[in-house]
């Protein structure tokens, strides 16, 4: 069980300068976490986000790391920084990602395709590689049957379950994240480490702005066509993510939670 104030471990969030990543850092702090490393490829955005969060949570210890998740040495250094500062990592969200340009397959350059794959798929793999290695060698956080050495959530998408015109790289990468999550959960079965994913629908972030939003508007994933009839908010994704990271979800492992307002059931 978590302590009286809520979650009491160390958080590590990529893609933390904005959107779902930043919202999750805030939700972790609201849940009681007081030690967090925020990572992003945008150092200015990180510092701005950190300053904003410290105004609300002045007792928090928030580290920042400028990281390109497709570069192995930088991901390794990110995890090492968190461990050096805080001693361990307990709650990891891998949210760093890009959408890519909207083009049909025959029009998509290899460079454009590989850029999306390298950030969304390779980046998630590298984060998992070093996060899992650290979690596997640390002691469980709390006593009891729900105790865990660590928990990880990867960000997939509803396009990890279906296709979308002009989004070959993005959809492929997000399908890969779903599969990677399943394998990671199996690999660490019995080690008190859980790995899950979230599949957001249309969420109001910078990623759903043009040109990617144009492709969505031509497809049945647009907000007015889903049962909820509106776009989601980053904070709504963060609530699901923090639940999956917490010991309240101690029997949830290897799954991808579809948080899409009901798009995939229509």
Secondary structure as UniProt FT lines:
FT   TURN            4..5
FT   STRAND          10..14
FT   TURN            16..17
FT   HELIX           19..30
FT   TURN            31..32
FT   STRAND          35..40
FT   HELIX           43..56
FT   TURN            58..59
FT   STRAND          61..66
FT   TURN            69..70
FT   HELIX           72..86
FT   STRAND          91..94
FT   HELIX           105..107
FT   HELIX           110..117
FT   HELIX           118..122
FT   HELIX           123..137
FT   TURN            145..146
FT   STRAND          150..155
FT   HELIX           158..160
FT   TURN            165..166
FT   HELIX           168..187
FT   TURN            188..192
FT   STRAND          193..200
FT   HELIX           206..208
FT   TURN            210..211
FT   HELIX           212..217
FT   TURN            220..221
FT   HELIX           223..225
FT   TURN            227..228
FT   HELIX           234..245
FT   HELIX           247..249
FT   TURN            250..251
FT   STRAND          256..259
FT   TURN            261..262
FT   HELIX           263..265
//
